[in-house]
Amino acid sequence: MDKFAWQDAVTFVAGVAALLAPELWADDRGEQPLMVLGALLALAGLYALLGAAGPSAWTATAFALLLFVSPWAFGFTGDDAAAWTAWIAGGVATIVGLWGATRARGAATA
């Protein structure tokens, strides 16, 4: 198990929240970006949790950043529930991903 596995769990939970948001609390305006980017983020977190060869922490962070900017890129900033889901899930996963990726990089060079 990785030393920073809790970060992978946060990434997975943020991805699942974004994936399920259109069905649970958000409108249909941001459905496709939330579901696609949420699924990619959840899969990246799941691969990391399972220790399988798959996307790196930087890849998961990129998915999280794309999720964060998706309300502006896909024009659903007016849908409060979908936009705030993308901003919160993407922002948290980006911060945790950057922290985990830089810590893992520092541990690899030490």
C-alpha positions, 0 to 999 in steps of 0.5 A: 500500500502506498504511503500516501494512499489517503490521497488516492481515496480522496481522488476516488471519492471526488470522482464518484461524487462528480460522476453521480452528481447529475443523477442525484442533485445537479441538472442536466446542463453539466451532465456529460462533462461531470460524468466523463471527467468524474469517471476518469478521475474515479478510475485514476483514483481506483487504479492508484488505490489498488496499486495497479499500473495505470495513470500516475498522480500527475494524470489524476491531477490533470483530470481533476484540473479539467473537472475544475475548469469544466463549468467555464469550458462547457458553459454550465456556470449558471447551473449552481449544483453542477458548477459547484460540484465541479469546482469543489470536487475538482479543486479538492482533487487538484490540491490533494493530487498536486500535494501527493504528486510532489511528495511522491516525487520528492520521496523518489529522488531522496 
